[in-house]
Amino acid sequence: MENGGHVTYDAAVSYQVLDNTSVAVNVSNLFDKKYIAYGGFGADFYNPGREITATLRRTW
């Protein structure tokens, strides 16, 4: 089954807190756009919704 093309947007922001510490926030599917990623065999599968992850990283 042909579903056509779709565009989703991602975003990322990072900040260096100290010389050895940084924080980052990533967002996938920024506008939470819904579409059928695959349809067939009597079932429709939707794309993942918005996902937000935060990372605190320290190196030494």
CHARMM-style PDB file with segment names, atoms N, HN, CA, C and O in Angstrom:
ATOM      1  N   MET     1       0.843  -1.183   0.000  1.00  0.00      PROA
ATOM      2  CA  MET     1       0.000   0.000   0.000  1.00  0.00      PROA
ATOM      3  C   MET     1       0.882   1.237   0.000  1.00  0.00      PROA
ATOM      4  O   MET     1       1.804   1.339   0.809  1.00  0.00      PROA
ATOM      5  N   GLU     2       0.617   2.159  -0.879  1.00  0.00      PROA
ATOM      6  HN  GLU     2      -0.132   2.077  -1.537  1.00  0.00      PROA
ATOM      7  CA  GLU     2       1.384   3.397  -1.004  1.00  0.00      PROA
ATOM      8  C   GLU     2       0.793   4.461  -0.083  1.00  0.00      PROA
ATOM      9  O   GLU     2      -0.406   4.736  -0.139  1.00  0.00      PROA
ATOM     10  N   ASN     3       1.641   5.066   0.774  1.00  0.00      PROA
ATOM     11  HN  ASN     3       2.615   4.842   0.819  1.00  0.00      PROA
ATOM     12  CA  ASN     3       1.161   6.060   1.725  1.00  0.00      PROA
ATOM     13  C   ASN     3       1.615   7.471   1.401  1.00  0.00      PROA
ATOM     14  O   ASN     3       1.153   8.414   2.042  1.00  0.00      PROA
ATOM     15  N   GLY     4       2.494   7.652   0.441  1.00  0.00      PROA
ATOM     16  HN  GLY     4       2.870   6.886  -0.079  1.00  0.00      PROA
ATOM     17  CA  GLY     4       2.965   8.979   0.089  1.00  0.00      PROA
ATOM     18  C   GLY     4       4.048   9.454   1.051  1.00  0.00      PROA
ATOM     19  O   GLY     4       4.411   8.746   1.990  1.00  0.00      PROA
ATOM     20  N   GLY     5       4.556  10.653   0.809  1.00  0.00      PROA
ATOM     21  HN  GLY     5       4.260  11.228   0.046  1.00  0.00      PROA
ATOM     22  CA  GLY     5       5.632  11.187   1.638  1.00  0.00      PROA
ATOM     23  C   GLY     5       5.116  12.008   2.806  1.00  0.00      PROA
ATOM     24  O   GLY     5       4.008  12.544   2.767  1.00  0.00      PROA
ATOM     25  N   HSD     6       5.924  12.096   3.834  1.00  0.00      PROA
ATOM     26  HN  HSD     6       6.824  11.661   3.866  1.00  0.00      PROA
ATOM     27  CA  HSD     6       5.578  12.876   5.022  1.00  0.00      PROA
ATOM     28  C   HSD     6       6.829  13.571   5.533  1.00  0.00      PROA
ATOM     29  O   HSD     6       7.942  13.071   5.365  1.00  0.00      PROA
ATOM     30  N   VAL     7       6.641  14.712   6.149  1.00  0.00      PROA
ATOM     31  HN  VAL     7       5.738  15.118   6.286  1.00  0.00      PROA
ATOM     32  CA  VAL     7       7.762  15.464   6.718  1.00  0.00      PROA
ATOM     33  C   VAL     7       7.521  15.641   8.207  1.00  0.00      PROA
ATOM     34  O   VAL     7       6.451  16.084   8.625  1.00  0.00      PROA
ATOM     35  N   THR     8       8.515  15.294   8.997  1.00  0.00      PROA
ATOM     36  HN  THR     8       9.384  14.934   8.658  1.00  0.00      PROA
ATOM     37  CA  THR     8       8.467  15.582  10.429  1.00  0.00      PROA
ATOM     38  C   THR     8       9.711  16.382  10.788  1.00  0.00      PROA
ATOM     39  O   THR     8      10.726  16.298  10.096  1.00  0.00      PROA
ATOM     40  N   TYR     9       9.640  17.145  11.850  1.00  0.00      PROA
ATOM     41  HN  TYR     9       8.816  17.214  12.412  1.00  0.00      PROA
ATOM     42  CA  TYR     9      10.743  17.995  12.267  1.00  0.00      PROA
ATOM     43  C   TYR     9      11.276  17.541  13.620  1.00  0.00      PROA
ATOM     44  O   TYR     9      10.514  17.150  14.505  1.00  0.00      PROA
ATOM     45  N   ASP    10      12.582  17.598  13.764  1.00  0.00      PROA
ATOM     46  HN  ASP    10      13.201  17.915  13.046  1.00  0.00      PROA
ATOM     47  CA  ASP    10      13.262  17.298  15.014  1.00  0.00      PROA
ATOM     48  C   ASP    10      13.992  18.554  15.470  1.00  0.00      PROA
ATOM     49  O   ASP    10      14.283  19.436  14.661  1.00  0.00      PROA
ATOM     50  N   ALA    11      14.289  18.637  16.766  1.00  0.00      PROA
ATOM     51  HN  ALA    11      14.053  17.921  17.423  1.00  0.00      PROA
ATOM     52  CA  ALA    11      15.027  19.780  17.304  1.00  0.00      PROA
ATOM     53  C   ALA    11      15.983  19.304  18.390  1.00  0.00      PROA
ATOM     54  O   ALA    11      15.718  18.319  19.079  1.00  0.00      PROA
ATOM     55  N   ALA    12      17.088  20.009  18.532  1.00  0.00      PROA
ATOM     56  HN  ALA    12      17.303  20.809  17.972  1.00  0.00      PROA
ATOM     57  CA  ALA    12      18.068  19.675  19.561  1.00  0.00      PROA
ATOM     58  C   ALA    12      18.683  20.962  20.099  1.00  0.00      PROA
ATOM     59  O   ALA    12      18.970  21.893  19.348  1.00  0.00      PROA
ATOM     60  N   VAL    13      18.877  20.994  21.412  1.00  0.00      PROA
ATOM     61  HN  VAL    13      18.644  20.237  22.022  1.00  0.00      PROA
ATOM     62  CA  VAL    13      19.519  22.131  22.070  1.00  0.00      PROA
ATOM     63  C   VAL    13      20.497  21.571  23.091  1.00  0.00      PROA
ATOM     64  O   VAL    13      20.172  20.643  23.830  1.00  0.00      PROA
ATOM     65  N   SER    14      21.698  22.141  23.127  1.00  0.00      PROA
ATOM     66  HN  SER    14      21.962  22.895  22.527  1.00  0.00      PROA
ATOM     67  CA  SER    14      22.658  21.721  24.146  1.00  0.00      PROA
ATOM     68  C   SER    14      23.299  22.955  24.766  1.00  0.00      PROA
ATOM     69  O   SER    14      23.384  24.013  24.144  1.00  0.00      PROA
ATOM     70  N   TYR    15      23.746  22.794  26.002  1.00  0.00      PROA
ATOM     71  HN  TYR    15      23.677  21.934  26.508  1.00  0.00      PROA
ATOM     72  CA  TYR    15      24.335  23.902  26.743  1.00  0.00      PROA
ATOM     73  C   TYR    15      25.491  23.379  27.580  1.00  0.00      PROA
ATOM     74  O   TYR    15      25.352  22.385  28.293  1.00  0.00      PROA
ATOM     75  N   GLN    16      26.628  24.050  27.491  1.00  0.00      PROA
ATOM     76  HN  GLN    16      26.741  24.857  26.912  1.00  0.00      PROA
ATOM     77  CA  GLN    16      27.805  23.694  28.281  1.00  0.00      PROA
ATOM     78  C   GLN    16      27.687  24.405  29.628  1.00  0.00      PROA
ATOM     79  O   GLN    16      27.892  25.617  29.700  1.00  0.00      PROA
ATOM     80  N   VAL    17      27.359  23.672  30.702  1.00  0.00      PROA
ATOM     81  HN  VAL    17      27.193  22.688  30.645  1.00  0.00      PROA
ATOM     82  CA  VAL    17      27.143  24.247  32.029  1.00  0.00      PROA
ATOM     83  C   VAL    17      28.482  24.622  32.665  1.00  0.00      PROA
ATOM     84  O   VAL    17      28.670  25.750  33.121  1.00  0.00      PROA
ATOM     85  N   LEU    18      29.397  23.671  32.690  1.00  0.00      PROA
ATOM     86  HN  LEU    18      29.244  22.754  32.320  1.00  0.00      PROA
ATOM     87  CA  LEU    18      30.753  23.876  33.196  1.00  0.00      PROA
ATOM     88  C   LEU    18      31.728  23.323  32.166  1.00  0.00      PROA
ATOM     89  O   LEU    18      31.301  22.823  31.125  1.00  0.00      PROA
ATOM     90  N   ASP    19      33.026  23.403  32.433  1.00  0.00      PROA
ATOM     91  HN  ASP    19      33.373  23.809  33.279  1.00  0.00      PROA
ATOM     92  CA  ASP    19      34.013  22.869  31.501  1.00  0.00      PROA
ATOM     93  C   ASP    19      33.798  21.388  31.228  1.00  0.00      PROA
ATOM     94  O   ASP    19      34.047  20.926  30.114  1.00  0.00      PROA
ATOM     95  N   ASN    20      33.349  20.645  32.209  1.00  0.00      PROA
ATOM     96  HN  ASN    20      33.147  21.020  33.114  1.00  0.00      PROA
ATOM     97  CA  ASN    20      33.197  19.202  32.048  1.00  0.00      PROA
ATOM     98  C   ASN    20      31.750  18.725  32.170  1.00  0.00      PROA
ATOM     99  O   ASN    20      31.523  17.523  32.313  1.00  0.00      PROA
ATOM    100  N   THR    21      30.765  19.621  32.120  1.00  0.00      PROA
ATOM    101  HN  THR    21      30.949  20.597  32.004  1.00  0.00      PROA
ATOM    102  CA  THR    21      29.364  19.253  32.292  1.00  0.00      PROA
ATOM    103  C   THR    21      28.513  19.930  31.213  1.00  0.00      PROA
ATOM    104  O   THR    21      28.624  21.134  30.980  1.00  0.00      PROA
ATOM    105  N   SER    22      27.661  19.128  30.560  1.00  0.00      PROA
ATOM    106  HN  SER    22      27.571  18.151  30.749  1.00  0.00      PROA
ATOM    107  CA  SER    22      26.755  19.681  29.561  1.00  0.00      PROA
ATOM    108  C   SER    22      25.369  19.073  29.728  1.00  0.00      PROA
ATOM    109  O   SER    22      25.206  17.991  30.292  1.00  0.00      PROA
ATOM    110  N   VAL    23      24.398  19.783  29.235  1.00  0.00      PROA
ATOM    111  HN  VAL    23      24.530  20.663  28.777  1.00  0.00      PROA
ATOM    112  CA  VAL    23      23.023  19.298  29.255  1.00  0.00      PROA
ATOM    113  C   VAL    23      22.469  19.447  27.832  1.00  0.00      PROA
ATOM    114  O   VAL    23      22.770  20.422  27.144  1.00  0.00      PROA
ATOM    115  N   ALA    24      21.662  18.478  27.398  1.00  0.00      PROA
ATOM    116  HN  ALA    24      21.418  17.685  27.957  1.00  0.00      PROA
ATOM    117  CA  ALA    24      21.085  18.503  26.055  1.00  0.00      PROA
ATOM    118  C   ALA    24      19.634  18.041  26.107  1.00  0.00      PROA
ATOM    119  O   ALA    24      19.273  17.180  26.909  1.00  0.00      PROA
ATOM    120  N   VAL    25      18.804  18.628  25.237  1.00  0.00      PROA
ATOM    121  HN  VAL    25      19.097  19.328  24.586  1.00  0.00      PROA
ATOM    122  CA  VAL    25      17.404  18.222  25.091  1.00  0.00      PROA
ATOM    123  C   VAL    25      17.161  17.972  23.603  1.00  0.00      PROA
ATOM    124  O   VAL    25      17.470  18.819  22.765  1.00  0.00      PROA
ATOM    125  N   ASN    26      16.609  16.809  23.288  1.00  0.00      PROA
ATOM    126  HN  ASN    26      16.359  16.121  23.969  1.00  0.00      PROA
ATOM    127  CA  ASN    26      16.288  16.428  21.906  1.00  0.00      PROA
ATOM    128  C   ASN    26      14.799  16.135  21.801  1.00  0.00      PROA
ATOM    129  O   ASN    26      14.215  15.499  22.678  1.00  0.00      PROA
ATOM    130  N   VAL    27      14.197  16.606  20.721  1.00  0.00      PROA
ATOM    131  HN  VAL    27      14.671  17.123  20.009  1.00  0.00      PROA
ATOM    132  CA  VAL    27      12.773  16.347  20.472  1.00  0.00      PROA
ATOM    133  C   VAL    27      12.631  15.741  19.080  1.00  0.00      PROA
ATOM    134  O   VAL    27      13.056  16.340  18.092  1.00  0.00      PROA
ATOM    135  N   SER    28      12.040  14.565  19.005  1.00  0.00      PROA
ATOM    136  HN  SER    28      11.694  14.078  19.807  1.00  0.00      PROA
ATOM    137  CA  SER    28      11.733  13.923  17.726  1.00  0.00      PROA
ATOM    138  C   SER    28      10.255  14.119  17.434  1.00  0.00      PROA
ATOM    139  O   SER    28       9.425  14.046  18.339  1.00  0.00      PROA
ATOM    140  N   ASN    29       9.924  14.368  16.171  1.00  0.00      PROA
ATOM    141  HN  ASN    29      10.599  14.427  15.436  1.00  0.00      PROA
ATOM    142  CA  ASN    29       8.544  14.634  15.753  1.00  0.00      PROA
ATOM    143  C   ASN    29       7.994  15.830  16.533  1.00  0.00      PROA
ATOM    144  O   ASN    29       6.989  15.729  17.237  1.00  0.00      PROA
ATOM    145  N   LEU    30       8.673  16.944  16.389  1.00  0.00      PROA
ATOM    146  HN  LEU    30       9.490  17.026  15.818  1.00  0.00      PROA
ATOM    147  CA  LEU    30       8.420  18.166  17.166  1.00  0.00      PROA
ATOM    148  C   LEU    30       6.946  18.575  17.210  1.00  0.00      PROA
ATOM    149  O   LEU    30       6.448  18.957  18.269  1.00  0.00      PROA
ATOM    150  N   PHE    31       6.246  18.501  16.084  1.00  0.00      PROA
ATOM    151  HN  PHE    31       6.651  18.190  15.224  1.00  0.00      PROA
ATOM    152  CA  PHE    31       4.849  18.943  16.032  1.00  0.00      PROA
ATOM    153  C   PHE    31       3.867  17.796  16.225  1.00  0.00      PROA
ATOM    154  O   PHE    31       2.665  17.972  16.025  1.00  0.00      PROA
ATOM    155  N   ASP    32       4.363  16.619  16.614  1.00  0.00      PROA
ATOM    156  HN  ASP    32       5.339  16.476  16.777  1.00  0.00      PROA
ATOM    157  CA  ASP    32       3.548  15.437  16.902  1.00  0.00      PROA
ATOM    158  C   ASP    32       2.608  15.094  15.744  1.00  0.00      PROA
ATOM    159  O   ASP    32       1.428  14.809  15.950  1.00  0.00      PROA
ATOM    160  N   LYS    33       3.151  15.126  14.526  1.00  0.00      PROA
ATOM    161  HN  LYS    33       4.109  15.357  14.359  1.00  0.00      PROA
ATOM    162  CA  LYS    33       2.366  14.815  13.332  1.00  0.00      PROA
ATOM    163  C   LYS    33       2.069  13.316  13.269  1.00  0.00      PROA
ATOM    164  O   LYS    33       2.968  12.490  13.424  1.00  0.00      PROA
ATOM    165  N   LYS    34       0.818  12.981  13.043  1.00  0.00      PROA
ATOM    166  HN  LYS    34       0.088  13.653  12.917  1.00  0.00      PROA
ATOM    167  CA  LYS    34       0.381  11.581  12.958  1.00  0.00      PROA
ATOM    168  C   LYS    34       0.135  11.218  11.498  1.00  0.00      PROA
ATOM    169  O   LYS    34      -0.464  11.990  10.749  1.00  0.00      PROA
ATOM    170  N   TYR    35       0.598  10.049  11.108  1.00  0.00      PROA
ATOM    171  HN  TYR    35       1.084   9.422  11.717  1.00  0.00      PROA
ATOM    172  CA  TYR    35       0.309   9.520   9.791  1.00  0.00      PROA
ATOM    173  C   TYR    35       0.482   8.008   9.834  1.00  0.00      PROA
ATOM    174  O   TYR    35       1.082   7.463  10.759  1.00  0.00      PROA
ATOM    175  N   ILE    36      -0.047   7.353   8.832  1.00  0.00      PROA
ATOM    176  HN  ILE    36      -0.535   7.797   8.080  1.00  0.00      PROA
ATOM    177  CA  ILE    36       0.092   5.901   8.758  1.00  0.00      PROA
ATOM    178  C   ILE    36       1.451   5.607   8.141  1.00  0.00      PROA
ATOM    179  O   ILE    36       1.697   5.921   6.977  1.00  0.00      PROA
ATOM    180  N   ALA    37       2.320   5.007   8.923  1.00  0.00      PROA
ATOM    181  HN  ALA    37       2.120   4.751   9.869  1.00  0.00      PROA
ATOM    182  CA  ALA    37       3.666   4.694   8.457  1.00  0.00      PROA
ATOM    183  C   ALA    37       3.643   3.489   7.528  1.00  0.00      PROA
ATOM    184  O   ALA    37       4.447   3.414   6.598  1.00  0.00      PROA
ATOM    185  N   TYR    38       2.747   2.557   7.760  1.00  0.00      PROA
ATOM    186  HN  TYR    38       2.094   2.618   8.516  1.00  0.00      PROA
ATOM    187  CA  TYR    38       2.628   1.369   6.919  1.00  0.00      PROA
ATOM    188  C   TYR    38       1.211   0.835   7.049  1.00  0.00      PROA
ATOM    189  O   TYR    38       0.676   0.729   8.153  1.00  0.00      PROA
ATOM    190  N   GLY    39       0.622   0.508   5.944  1.00  0.00      PROA
ATOM    191  HN  GLY    39       1.056   0.594   5.047  1.00  0.00      PROA
ATOM    192  CA  GLY    39      -0.702  -0.097   5.964  1.00  0.00      PROA
ATOM    193  C   GLY    39      -0.707  -1.328   5.085  1.00  0.00      PROA
ATOM    194  O   GLY    39      -0.237  -1.291   3.948  1.00  0.00      PROA
ATOM    195  N   GLY    40      -1.219  -2.378   5.593  1.00  0.00      PROA
ATOM    196  HN  GLY    40      -1.601  -2.408   6.516  1.00  0.00      PROA
ATOM    197  CA  GLY    40      -1.274  -3.599   4.802  1.00  0.00      PROA
ATOM    198  C   GLY    40      -1.679  -4.771   5.664  1.00  0.00      PROA
ATOM    199  O   GLY    40      -1.636  -4.692   6.892  1.00  0.00      PROA
ATOM    200  N   PHE    41      -2.068  -5.849   5.031  1.00  0.00      PROA
ATOM    201  HN  PHE    41      -2.102  -5.912   4.033  1.00  0.00      PROA
ATOM    202  CA  PHE    41      -2.463  -7.062   5.735  1.00  0.00      PROA
ATOM    203  C   PHE    41      -3.596  -6.805   6.727  1.00  0.00      PROA
ATOM    204  O   PHE    41      -3.686  -7.472   7.758  1.00  0.00      PROA
ATOM    205  N   GLY    42      -4.463  -5.833   6.412  1.00  0.00      PROA
ATOM    206  HN  GLY    42      -4.389  -5.292   5.574  1.00  0.00      PROA
ATOM    207  CA  GLY    42      -5.606  -5.557   7.267  1.00  0.00      PROA
ATOM    208  C   GLY    42      -5.289  -4.764   8.517  1.00  0.00      PROA
ATOM    209  O   GLY    42      -6.130  -4.679   9.412  1.00  0.00      PROA
ATOM    210  N   ALA    43      -4.087  -4.171   8.611  1.00  0.00      PROA
ATOM    211  HN  ALA    43      -3.404  -4.240   7.884  1.00  0.00      PROA
ATOM    212  CA  ALA    43      -3.713  -3.395   9.791  1.00  0.00      PROA
ATOM    213  C   ALA    43      -2.981  -2.130   9.365  1.00  0.00      PROA
ATOM    214  O   ALA    43      -2.281  -2.123   8.352  1.00  0.00      PROA
ATOM    215  N   ASP    44      -3.141  -1.066  10.135  1.00  0.00      PROA
ATOM    216  HN  ASP    44      -3.710  -1.071  10.957  1.00  0.00      PROA
ATOM    217  CA  ASP    44      -2.422   0.184   9.911  1.00  0.00      PROA
ATOM    218  C   ASP    44      -1.441   0.396  11.058  1.00  0.00      PROA
ATOM    219  O   ASP    44      -1.775   0.162  12.220  1.00  0.00      PROA
ATOM    220  N   PHE    45      -0.243   0.836  10.733  1.00  0.00      PROA
ATOM    221  HN  PHE    45       0.028   1.027   9.790  1.00  0.00      PROA
ATOM    222  CA  PHE    45       0.773   1.108  11.736  1.00  0.00      PROA
ATOM    223  C   PHE    45       1.118   2.588  11.671  1.00  0.00      PROA
ATOM    224  O   PHE    45       1.475   3.102  10.611  1.00  0.00      PROA
ATOM    225  N   TYR    46       1.011   3.264  12.797  1.00  0.00      PROA
ATOM    226  HN  TYR    46       0.721   2.846  13.658  1.00  0.00      PROA
ATOM    227  CA  TYR    46       1.246   4.696  12.843  1.00  0.00      PROA
ATOM    228  C   TYR    46       2.680   5.004  13.246  1.00  0.00      PROA
ATOM    229  O   TYR    46       3.343   4.209  13.913  1.00  0.00      PROA
ATOM    230  N   ASN    47       3.142   6.175  12.828  1.00  0.00      PROA
ATOM    231  HN  ASN    47       2.604   6.821  12.287  1.00  0.00      PROA
ATOM    232  CA  ASN    47       4.490   6.610  13.190  1.00  0.00      PROA
ATOM    233  C   ASN    47       4.583   6.860  14.694  1.00  0.00      PROA
ATOM    234  O   ASN    47       3.561   7.074  15.346  1.00  0.00      PROA
ATOM    235  N   PRO    48       5.790   6.836  15.253  1.00  0.00      PROA
ATOM    236  CA  PRO    48       5.932   7.174  16.675  1.00  0.00      PROA
ATOM    237  C   PRO    48       5.518   8.620  16.907  1.00  0.00      PROA
ATOM    238  O   PRO    48       5.741   9.475  16.049  1.00  0.00      PROA
ATOM    239  N   GLY    49       4.930   8.893  18.035  1.00  0.00      PROA
ATOM    240  HN  GLY    49       4.749   8.199  18.732  1.00  0.00      PROA
ATOM    241  CA  GLY    49       4.558  10.260  18.375  1.00  0.00      PROA
ATOM    242  C   GLY    49       5.772  11.060  18.837  1.00  0.00      PROA
ATOM    243  O   GLY    49       6.911  10.616  18.695  1.00  0.00      PROA
ATOM    244  N   ARG    50       5.520  12.211  19.375  1.00  0.00      PROA
ATOM    245  HN  ARG    50       4.595  12.571  19.490  1.00  0.00      PROA
ATOM    246  CA  ARG    50       6.605  13.075  19.863  1.00  0.00      PROA
ATOM    247  C   ARG    50       7.379  12.364  20.969  1.00  0.00      PROA
ATOM    248  O   ARG    50       6.793  11.723  21.842  1.00  0.00      PROA
ATOM    249  N   GLU    51       8.701  12.486  20.919  1.00  0.00      PROA
ATOM    250  HN  GLU    51       9.178  13.007  20.210  1.00  0.00      PROA
ATOM    251  CA  GLU    51       9.565  11.909  21.953  1.00  0.00      PROA
ATOM    252  C   GLU    51      10.562  12.969  22.396  1.00  0.00      PROA
ATOM    253  O   GLU    51      11.249  13.573  21.572  1.00  0.00      PROA
ATOM    254  N   ILE    52      10.636  13.188  23.696  1.00  0.00      PROA
ATOM    255  HN  ILE    52      10.079  12.697  24.366  1.00  0.00      PROA
ATOM    256  CA  ILE    52      11.552  14.181  24.267  1.00  0.00      PROA
ATOM    257  C   ILE    52      12.542  13.460  25.167  1.00  0.00      PROA
ATOM    258  O   ILE    52      12.152  12.696  26.049  1.00  0.00      PROA
ATOM    259  N   THR    53      13.833  13.711  24.935  1.00  0.00      PROA
ATOM    260  HN  THR    53      14.149  14.332  24.218  1.00  0.00      PROA
ATOM    261  CA  THR    53      14.866  13.127  25.793  1.00  0.00      PROA
ATOM    262  C   THR    53      15.790  14.230  26.283  1.00  0.00      PROA
ATOM    263  O   THR    53      16.091  15.178  25.557  1.00  0.00      PROA
ATOM    264  N   ALA    54      16.230  14.091  27.517  1.00  0.00      PROA
ATOM    265  HN  ALA    54      15.985  13.321  28.107  1.00  0.00      PROA
ATOM    266  CA  ALA    54      17.186  15.037  28.111  1.00  0.00      PROA
ATOM    267  C   ALA    54      18.401  14.253  28.584  1.00  0.00      PROA
ATOM    268  O   ALA    54      18.277  13.140  29.095  1.00  0.00      PROA
ATOM    269  N   THR    55      19.569  14.843  28.407  1.00  0.00      PROA
ATOM    270  HN  THR    55      19.670  15.747  27.991  1.00  0.00      PROA
ATOM    271  CA  THR    55      20.817  14.192  28.791  1.00  0.00      PROA
ATOM    272  C   THR    55      21.677  15.157  29.601  1.00  0.00      PROA
ATOM    273  O   THR    55      21.901  16.299  29.200  1.00  0.00      PROA
ATOM    274  N   LEU    56      22.147  14.682  30.729  1.00  0.00      PROA
ATOM    275  HN  LEU    56      21.965  13.754  31.054  1.00  0.00      PROA
ATOM    276  CA  LEU    56      23.123  15.408  31.524  1.00  0.00      PROA
ATOM    277  C   LEU    56      24.418  14.618  31.459  1.00  0.00      PROA
ATOM    278  O   LEU    56      24.461  13.457  31.867  1.00  0.00      PROA
ATOM    279  N   ARG    57      25.476  15.241  30.949  1.00  0.00      PROA
ATOM    280  HN  ARG    57      25.441  16.184  30.618  1.00  0.00      PROA
ATOM    281  CA  ARG    57      26.732  14.516  30.729  1.00  0.00      PROA
ATOM    282  C   ARG    57      27.866  15.216  31.471  1.00  0.00      PROA
ATOM    283  O   ARG    57      28.025  16.435  31.399  1.00  0.00      PROA
ATOM    284  N   ARG    58      28.641  14.415  32.181  1.00  0.00      PROA
ATOM    285  HN  ARG    58      28.512  13.425  32.240  1.00  0.00      PROA
ATOM    286  CA  ARG    58      29.815  14.931  32.894  1.00  0.00      PROA
ATOM    287  C   ARG    58      31.025  14.082  32.523  1.00  0.00      PROA
ATOM    288  O   ARG    58      30.959  12.853  32.555  1.00  0.00      PROA
ATOM    289  N   THR    59      32.107  14.723  32.178  1.00  0.00      PROA
ATOM    290  HN  THR    59      32.161  15.721  32.152  1.00  0.00      PROA
ATOM    291  CA  THR    59      33.343  14.017  31.845  1.00  0.00      PROA
ATOM    292  C   THR    59      34.422  14.399  32.835  1.00  0.00      PROA
ATOM    293  O   THR    59      34.423  15.501  33.383  1.00  0.00      PROA
ATOM    294  N   TRP    60      35.335  13.478  33.054  1.00  0.00      PROA
ATOM    295  HN  TRP    60      35.333  12.583  32.608  1.00  0.00      PROA
ATOM    296  CA  TRP    60      36.475  13.763  33.944  1.00  0.00      PROA
ATOM    297  C   TRP    60      37.680  12.995  33.525  1.00  0.00      PROA
ATOM    298  OT1 TRP    60      38.733  13.106  34.154  1.00  0.00      PROA
TER     299      TRP     60
END
